[in-house]
Amino acid sequence: MALQVQCSTIPEMFQKVSQKYLNEIRPVLMYKQTGIYKSISYKELYNSVRSFANGLISMGISNSDKVGIISENRPEWFVSDMATVSIGAIDVPIYPTLTPKQIEFILNDAGISVVIVSNQTQLNKILKIIADVKNLKTIIVMNETFESTFSNTIQFNKIIELGNEFEKTNSDKLDNLISHVKPEDLITIIYTSGTTGNPKGVMLTHNNLMANITATAKEISIDDTDRTVSFLPLCHIFERMGGYYTVFGCGSTIAYAESVETVRDNLLEVNPTIMTAVPRFFEKVQSRLLKQVDSGSPLKKKIFYWAMEVGKEFLSASKTGKVSGGLSFKHKIANALVYKKLKHRMGGKLKFFISGGAALPKPLGEFFASIGITIIEGYGLTETSPVLTLNRLNDYNFGTVGKPLPDVQIKIADDGEILAKGPNLMKGYYNNIAATNEVIDSDGWFHTGDIGMFDENKNLVITDRKKHLFVSSGGKNIAPQIVENKIIQSKYIDQILLIGDKKMFCSALIVPEFENLKDFAKNENINFLTHQELIKDEKIVSLFSNEIDRFQKDLANFERVRRFRLLADPFTIENNELTPTQKVKRKVVEEKYSQLIEEMYKVG
């Protein structure tokens, strides 16, 4: 498939797509309010964006200004972003999970003059730091009610009203600004969540994003009959490019999830056909599903695992084009008894998922494919807008991130690092020439920081982050991601962090899957009041020792976990232990649990 319109900038795409569907009743956006999903038509969205853009112009916002957006996913995020970039200004999306101090750095580094926040919580963060933010002149609040000590705090709808008034005497102003937005112009600065030091502002142009959107839309079948549920943060490039710009450009409907916790319910309400997600989402779905199966009757368990085996066999045979009549018949039975019911839990109309943000463990992809749900994994970084490689529906290989997009070049450096080139490569890091020169060499190759290789089918395989590779005290190279992805297959393990750099052996910090663990404890008559009590029980420690051994038996001796510690609390974004895409911040966690780690390496 391809984009519905020909365009070279994001505002041009918005104008043309909106005009194409302007008189359709079909919603472009859906959002939850007072317990039900409500729809926004193309005409309503088009008018809101134009009014808000005119409102920004009336306030003196110009194409040299930076506008911050701190909000959860909601229609106003779309309006704020599209209005800002339509007048040629540069938006700076900021994670709503960040602390006031982290926000302060971004506001100052980018020189933001206007910040748009979603609610009182986000407004309070700005009010705490406003005395130390030199360029900030205006705060706009999406919610209707708020309290502010800053005089120039304006409600979102007031900007729309200002825009409507402004347009009465300046009807050509906005269209003139849109026509002057050029492909090479900066559209956004996205601050990457570094594990150490201050984040770096990735500068992306309209051309960077349009090149990636256009190439991706040609490789994945999306059109105006599709519908998606958006729950990954829009301030992250993966959701912004994939779950927002690309699906909008293809004429699809976007429904915003209420929150990460409600996604399961929202799937049943929206009935999406496509969806972007991260591996953590699939791990949770799998864990919940297997728990339900294991708590069912012996007959139901037997049918489920039989269907899983049939699915694996059918998947393998389909790739070679040799599906026997008997296997085809068994697959139809399995579909009626198992697959169809599981698909219904995800809305019943899902064609495929697109996974990004972190590596998808191969067994996880195979598990979902076996029950008839395809996960297409891609690979990229904020600096590459983001997609570099992609599995295709007719050409996918779990354990790989697929082949490069047609306009992207990939090569492997002598030390195994993945290098990339293409029209989607960032302009550089904002206010940071030294950091830019560190990652883009004199020949224009971007050094991704990931280690990888091409398999025999020319699919890219990611081994790990270059900076995460361990070298044991015995001189052995260890890729922690490979080990972690093996062990996390246990239904009793929710999160894991491998330790082993410059150590004599590998150890691990493990967060149990407490729902499953409590079931085990109940069956074993283990009494406990808290998670802390539970993880200290000898039977529990023995269970994890056996689980680790079971899942790491195929690993080399030097890769195997010899000691571990169980943690009572999960790694979270709020505690700064996870990035917004749910990747563990190794250095932060290692520092927090340094005493536990020391204990594991004591002699004895």
Buried (B, 14 or more C-beta within 10 A) or exposed (E): BBBBBEBBBBBBBBBBBBEBBEEEEEBBBBBBEEEEBEBBBBBBBBBBBBBBBBBBBBBEBEBEBBBBBBBBBBBBBBBBBBBBBBBBBBBBBBBBBBEBEBBBBBBBBBBBBBBBBBBBEBBBBBBBBBEEBEEBBBBBBBBEEBEBEBEEBBBBBEBBEBBBBBBEEBEEBBEEBBEEBEBEBBBBBBBBBEBEEEBBBBBBBBBBBBBBBBBBBEBBBBBBEBBBBBBBBBBBBBBBBBBBBBBBBBBBBBBBBBEBEEBBEBBEBBBBBBBBBBBBBBBBBBBBBBBEBEEEEEEBEEBBEBBBEBBBBBBBBBEEEEBEEEBEEBBEEBBEBBBEEBBBBBBBBBBBBBBBBBBBBBBBBBBBBBBBBBBBBBBBBBBBBBBBBBBEEEEBBBBBBBBBBEEBBBEBBEEBBBBBBBBBBBBBBBBBEEBBEEBBEEEEBBBBBBBBEBEEEEBBBBBBBBEBBBEBEEEBBBBBBBBBBBBBBBBBBBBBBBBBBEBEBBBBBBBBBBEBBBBBBEEEEBEBEEBEEBBEBEEBBEBBEEBBEEBBEEBEEBBBBBBBBBBBEBBEBEEBBBBBBBBBBBEBBBEBBEEBBEEBEEEE
